[in-house]
Amino acid sequence: MPELNVNIDKVGTGFASFLSPPGPEVIRFTVGQPDFDTPLKIVESAKASLDRGETAYTRTQGSPELCQAVSDHLKLHEIEINPDDIVVAPGCKQAVLYAMMATLDPGDEVLLLAPAWPSYDGMLKLIGAVPVHVSVKRDDYHPDFAALEAAITPNTKAIMLNSPNNPTGAVYRPEEVERLVELAVKHDLWIIDDMIYATLVWADYGYTSPTKFPGGKERTLTIGGWSKGWAMTGWRLGWIGCSTEVASAVKKINASAATHVATFLMPAAITALSLTEETEMMATSFEQRRDAVYQLLDELPGITLPKPEGAFYALCDITATGMTDIEFANRALEEAKVQLIPGSLMEGGEGFVRISYATSMENIEEGVRRLRTWLNSL
């Protein structure tokens, strides 16, 4: 028999082993998915598009109206990208993969601020690139610039940003993003900026784009999507915006890989970007849950964490419990009936557990109560 791609065995399965739905008696703190329904106006827009028969092939990068809507949305974050240089892809994850395929060759090294969302590692290994995990500062999960500088070699080609961050909940300060751009300019690196959580920021400063700083615009690939801020995870819609040269490469990749996203979803995606009341309601709800989960977790014995600044994750240091993160997660599931993610599933995440507070306030309060009862009994 012929052999498989040699890179396949290098690719891990991420959080899969801890995402299997448990019994109904278990509180799940694992799934990074808004617990809201997709706003009705978006759903109705997709239905209307189907009723109009909009089911044929269309432009590879997305309709001109959709790319314009994305460009207009990015201006709200002070990002200027020509609509012709925007490509809509089947999900933000696919857009990240396209960015890597367009800019990296086998053997190229990419800096990941660790612990990083495990799909980045898997994607890089799949295309033959080399992930280099550089630990963030343990007290606040912000970049360690000395460690980043020390990790750069002649093979370093790019740095991956994700702020607000999954799994840490950190939001990088504007001056930190500026320093990251300076680092990229100094070493001539691409910046792949995953802004999927940009609408979910609880810090007193917002998401900051690398394109704002000198030398940042031409080397940054800006990636985002509709999944998190608009409760559209299953719609599989994401975008990538970049220089004309890079966008041309991404269009070729998308044309070969997916042709384009579903035609009848494009008007719905435009509708989504026009909404404010619905998205602000969801963001406000998540901020309230952040406040509750931080206060409750901070009181637990053996657990420490900085206050989450964005997205809907809290990364907890559990080393003081004397357990490994795998042991902690397994015992929490078995003994407290609470499901969470052990950090060692991500390189640099040893000794941490990730909690997603994208669940109801009732689940948050009950889940932490169970953890408190369990930890106090040890």
C-alpha positions, 0 to 999 in steps of 0.5 A: 500500500502507498504511504500517507503524508508523512506530516499527518502523524505529527498533527495532534488532536487538540482538545478532542479527547476532552470535548466529548459530550458527557452525561447531562449531570456534568457541567461543561466548561470546555466548549468555546462556543457562544450559548446564544442562538444566531440572531434571527435577522441573520437566519432570515437573511439566509432563508431569503437568499435561498428563496431567491435561488442564490445557490449558484457559483459566485466570485471566489473571494466572496461577493463584492458587497460582502467584501465591502462589508468586511472592509467597512467592519475592519475600519471600526478597528482602525484597519484599512484594507481594500475590499479587493484584498479581502477573501471570505473563507469557510471559517476563521480556521480555514483562513488561518490555514490559507495565511500559512499556506500563502506565506510559509515554506516547509522548514520555516519557523513560526513563533507561537505565544504559548500556550497557544490554541492547538490548531495553530501547531497542527496546521503548521506541522501539516504544511511542513512548517515548524511551530516554535512555542515561546512561553508568555509571562505566567503572571498575566499571560502577556508576551515575554519579549526577551524570550521571543527575541531569544527564540528567533533564528535564521529560519524564523518566518512569522509570528502568530498573534491571537488577542484577545487570546484563546486559551489565556483570555489575555488582551495585548496592550497597544504598546505590546502590539507595537513592540511585536511589530517592531520585532517583526520589522527587525527580523523581517517576519510575517504577522498572522493576526487572528482577531476572531475575539476582537468584539469580546474585550473586557480590558480598558483598552480594545483590540489593537491591530498590528497594521496601526504601527510603522511597518505593520500593514504590509506584513500583517495578514488580518484574520477574523470571522463571524463565529464568536461575536455573532454566535455563528460557529456552525456557519463556517464563515471567516475572512482574511485581509492583507496586501494585494500580493498576499491576497492574490495568493490566498485567492488562488488557494481558496479557488483550488480548495473551496471555490467559495463559501456558500453563496446563500450565506453571503447576504446573511454575513453582510446582515450580521456585520450590520447588527449592533444591538444583538452583538452588544447584548451578547458581549455584555452578557459575557463580560458579566460572566467574566466578572462572576467566574473570576470572583468565584474561581479566585476564591478556590483553594490551590487555584490562581489566575489573572483576571481575564481581559477578553474572549470567554476563557479563564486559564487557571494555574492549578500547580498548588493543588499538587496535581498535574493538569491531566489529573486535575481535569480527570478527577474534576470530571469523575469526582466533581462532575465538571468538565474542563480542558487540561493545559498540557494539551497545548505546549507550554500549558502544563500546570494549567486548566482552561475554563470556558465561561461561554455557558449560563450564569447558573452553570458557572455558579453551580460548576464552581460550587462543585469544584469548591466542594471537591477541592475542600474535600481533598 
